[in-house]
Amino acid sequence: GRSPGSSRSAAAVFSRGCSDERIEMNIPVVISSDENIFFSVGVVVESLAENAAEGTFYEIHVFCAANVSADSKAKLAALAARHAAKLSVACVDMGGAFADINKTHAYVNHVSAWKMLIAEKLPQCDKALYLDTDILVRGDLSELFATDLGDAYIGGVPNMLNQITLRERIAGQAQMEEMDWYVNAGVLLFNLAAIRRDGIAAKWQALLGKFEGSVDQHILNHVCRGRIAFLPLRYNVCLSNLGLYTDGTAHVFASPAECRAAYENPAIFHFSLRTKPWDYYDLPLAHEWFRCFAKTPFFAPRARKALYPHPNPCQVRKSRPKGLSGIAYRIWKHLDKRFGGDARIKMF
């Protein structure tokens, strides 16, 4: 049977020979990337395939910047062909869409805002799942996709750090009197039918470049507040929120049992800080990401750094790391100080 996510015929979607009788749920997935981190798209695709349950099929649409090379697209096609029973991949050329918006975030660029175009680019779908490139899928997502959004425009997981620790600053940036509806934009379930019906995409796009501290996340939350469905925590366990799990603050958002289950076995782990597993060895689940990366056609050995001084006093660095390493180090030291300990060691 076909899921409500797509109105395309089974023959069109599964033209690679996947048996329609075996498909119980077809899940449209959107990923956006430029050439700089296109290799990480391979990890998202690989991890989706590895964890897909029997009967789950992912129809992946990769929104590609103009600089994505033919070689990168060929590697992605080869990866898709290897997992043809579990997924299909189509590259969507986005050209220079939104490239001229004001820079409002330190390191996230306009590519992140392309999620605002999903309703336009996927007219055949009434529902779609968006995934950032810095995530690792660790479970089947059919239950997530089956979530009834009701009259909500989007579904997401609460952005705990922004709602609790950074509440006042983020509320000011996003021009929101309350933060109760604020979700992380790295994993989102889109109610495309409702978005089209109410002209929501145009409202998002009208605010591009106007909110400091975010390219798209503030805008999505600002426009959709009151019409956001909350997804189970395990579908977006953020690196930036780990301290809130260890000190119990996460219990504000879900029961202790749900928090513990998400913490111990996330279905989606999101490397939501500037520090990424392709740059650093000692992040939570970084080696699980690396093992997945090694199975893709994009794999090439990368010189990665350790984020913290080694715990052995004889091997502690004599000076604080500099450059990007220094920035990452200071971020983690701040989180350690704020949340009372090294969440990486506690969790993993």
NORTADA-V530356 format. One record per helix or strand of 3 or more residues. SS is the DSSP state (alpha for helix, beta for strand). FROM is the first residue (numbers start at 0). TO is the last residue. Records with the same first field share a line. If there is no record, write none. Layout:
SS: FROM-TO + FROM-TO
This chain:
alpha: 9-12 + 19-21 + 34-50 + 69-81 + 109-120 + 141-144 + 159-162 + 166-172 + 191-196 + 199-204 + 216-223 + 232-234 + 238-245 + 248-251 + 255-263 + 285-292 + 312-314 + 322-338 + 342-346
beta: 24-32 + 55-63 + 86-92 + 126-130 + 134-136 + 153-155 + 186-190 + 227-229 + 267-269
